[in-house]
Amino acid sequence: MGSRPPVLEMTGIRKVFPGVTALDDVDFRLLPGEVHALMGENGAGKSTLIKVLTGVYGTDGGEIRLGGAAVLFGSPLQAQQAGISTVYQEVNLCTNLSVAENIFIGREPRTLGRIRWAEMRRRAVELLARLDLTLDVSAPLSTYSLAIQQMVAIARAIDIDAKVLILDEPTSSLDASEVAQLFAVMRRLKDAGVAILFVSHFLDQVYEVADRMTVLRNGRLIGEYRTADLPQMQLVARMIGKDLEALEELESQPRSSARELERGPLIAKAVGLGRTGGIAPFDMEIHAGEVVGLAGLLGSGRTEMARLFFGADRADTGHLEIDGKPLVLRSPRTAMAHGIGFSSENRRTEGVVAELSVRENIILALQAARGWTRPIARRRQDELVDKYVKALNIRPADPDMPVRNLSGGNQQKVLLARWLITEPRLLIIDEPTRGIDVGAKAEIQRIVAELADGGTAVLFVSAELDEVLRLSHKIEVLRDRRLVEELDNTDDVDADRVMRTIAGGVAQ
């Protein structure tokens, strides 16, 4: 593989934002017909490197060569026209349009200005067949799962005769069978000579599909490696800059256990709570100092359940009790007034406000709870924000930086800080570690455990079963938008038992 000339070379790339050097003399090369993983913690520079490559950002130094020729793209469209296609973690397609329209939007076959619909649908079918997909291409994209939408985005990307395909966290919302389907497509494209740049925080997946990897840390190149030559523990050590003994100590930390928990007072109780089309009626109790984990496959109703506890969705059956008294949650404002916080899984549309600074994002919920006519004094803002920037290791540690300039993992920490600053009695955390690196994930897990130790009740949602088992005192297992079993997290509860319950087996 190494004897072939690179299809893409980036040499000495430098990118500086006000007060921050995001990339410092970074080299990267991509060979034809390979899957190359770009690895690093959130804030390591992965997204910035991709944005420099695709023309979102200009460079402050260095050279980019595509097919041996020097290039410098002024926009993502120019990069796409040159054969570099990107499929992002959050699929940017129009779900109200048909599959065929999404594939060819802006490039529809036309005669005298009129779209040739039959030809467009035929070409869409042929293109999807290359990915081993058979779909009704005239159906709205919204009728298909997120995994299929990812495939449609890839079909659109390769239709422009892509030399380079960038997949940015494509598996973060997929289940195991959907990931296997995506990897089959990636291997097929690789065999056809497409060079694939793959970004993922799931290490097992990287080792399954990637041929080589490049590791960044703090905006600097750590090294380029053949995947087979770099064991996982050594990769993680390079990514986060810790020695192997420290990592092994982290992994050996004991998990939470129902046996060790002395439950505090009852904070919240759901009685027949449910929402038509969202989650079937369920009963649940959450006590002070308790982490209650929600386990289930994608679409099982975990998020729908969590949103009912915050009033983000209105229940149409049953009721919620707070401190033993019925409470009608007409809006999240009511929940906040009763000490409930909610960190959404969708940090882009329901989380951070991209136009605001880190400081403004962190104090947002506290200021809303106080009322906008009672502004928080700047000195008090500084004290609070500095405390949580340090506690959560938010990087860069500049409260006046626009939050959009932070990596996804650091944006997630800002969102978590927003709710921690309100000192909630019940904190609902939905997928706080999705798509973030090993180091940030460990920090967030530590924070959740410390919150419970301090008496906060936590409702914790994660697609990673190991994470639910490690943090939760009690596990609520969901299947098909229904609560099917409640398990105290004791020594005899393991991933196999939870999975059998999810799959429909009887827990023994």
Residue, then its C-alpha position, 0 to 999 in steps of 0.5 A: m500500500g505504501s508504494r503508491p503515490p498519495v491521492l492527498e498530501m497536506t504538509g506543514i498545515r497551520k491554522v490559528f484562531p484568536g489566542v489559539t493555535a488549532l493546527d501547528d505544522v501538521d502533515f497528513r497523507l491519504l492513499p488511494g484505496e485505503v481507509h485512514a482513521l484520523m484519531g485524537e481527543n476532542g480539541a486535537g484538531k481533527s475537525t479543523l484539519i478537515k475544514v482546512l482541507t475542504g475550504v471551510y477555513g483558509t490556512d495560515g501556512g502549509e500546502i495541500r496537494l491533490g493528485g500531485a497538484a497544489v490546491l487551495f479551496g475557497s469553499p466546500l463546493q470547490a472541494q467537492q467539484a475537485g473530488i473531495s466529498t464529506v458526510y458529516q455526523e449529523v446528516n445534512l439532507c432534506t428529509n421532506l424530499s424524496v431519496a432521489e431528490n436528495i441524491f441529485i439536489g442541485r444536479e438534477p438531469r434537465t431538459l430545457g429547464r425541466i427535471r427528467w424525473a424518470e431518469m433521476r429515479r433510475r440513476a438513483v436506483e443504480l447508484l444505491a445498488r452500488l451500495d447494495l441498497t434497494l429503496d423506493v427512491s420516490a419515498p420521502l427520506s424521512t420514512y427511512s432510518l438514520a442509518i439509511q439516510q447516512m447511506v443516501a448521503i454517501a450515495r450522493a457523495i460518491d456520485i460526484d466521482a469522489k477521489v476522497l470520501i470523508l466520513d465524520e463520525p458516521t456510526s455514532s447513531l447506528d446500531a451494530s447491524e447498521v454499522a456492519q452494513l456501513f463497513a461493507v459499503m466502505r470496503r466496497l468503495k475502498d476496493a474501487g480505489v476511493a480513499i476514505l478518511f474515517v473519523s470515529h471515537f469507537l476504537d473497536q470500529v477503527y481497528e475493524v475497518a481502518d488500514r492506517m491511522t494518523v494521531l493528533r494531540n493539541g493541534r500537533l501531529i503525534g504520528e502515522y501508523r499502520t493499524a495492525d502495528l499499534p495496539q489500542m492501549q498505545l493508541v489511547a496513550r498517544m491520543i491523551g498523553k497519559d502513560l499506560e499505567a494511568l490508563e489501566e488504572l482508569e479502566s480498573q475503576p469499580r463500577s457503581s453498584a446497587r449494593e453500595l447505594e444508600r438511597g436518599p429521599l425520593i425526588a421524582k416518581a413517574v406514575g403511568l407516565g406516557r405519551t402517545g407515539g413516544i413512550a408507553p405508560f411507565d412507572m419509575e422512581i428516582h432517588a437522591g444520590e442515585v444514577v438511573g440508567l436507561a438501556g435500549l437500542l436506538g429508537s427504543g424510547r430512551t430519549e422520549m422517556a427522558r424528555l417527559f421528566f423535563g417537560a420538553d414533551r408533554a405527557d398525555t397519560g399518567h402523572l409525575e410527582i416531585d417530592g411526593k406531590p403531583l406536578v404538571l410540567r407544562s414546559p421546561r421552565t416549570a421543571m427548572a423551577h423545581g430543580i430539574g436540568f436536562s442536557s440534550e443529546n442534540r447539542r447542535t439544535e437543542g444545546v449550545v447556542a453557536e453565536l454566543s461565547v462559552r461564558e454566555n452558554i454556560i450561564l444561560a440556564l441560570q440566567a433564565a431561571r433568575g429572569w432576564t430582568r435580574p442579570i448576573a453580575r459580571r464578577r459572579q459570572d467570572e467566578l462561576v464560569d471559571k469554576y466549571v471550565k476548570a472542573l470539566n477541563i473545557r479547552p481552550a479555557d477561554p470563556d470569551m471564545p465563541v462556542r462554535n470554535l470548540s470541538g464537539g466534546n468540549q461543546q458537550k462539556v459546556l452544555l453540561a456546565r450550563w446545568l451543573i451551574t444551576e445545582p439541579r436536584l435531578l439532572i437528566i443527561d442524554e448521550p453526554t459521551r456520544g462522539i467524544d474522545v476517550g479522555a473527555k468520556a472518562e471525565i464526564q463519567r467521573i463527573v456523573a459519579e461525583l454528582a451522585d456521591g454529592g446527592t444529585a439524582v441522575l437520569f443517564v441515557s447512553a447507547e453504550l451498554d458498558e457505560v450504563l453498567r459502569l455508572s448506574h445503580k439501577i437500569e431501566v431496560l426499554r424495548d420498542r418504546r416500552l419499559v420492559e424491566e427494571l434491574d438493580n445493578t448488582d454483581d449478577v447483572d452484566a451486558d449479556r443479561v441486559m442484552r437478552t432483556i432488550a432482545g426479548g429474553v427473560a432476565q433470570 
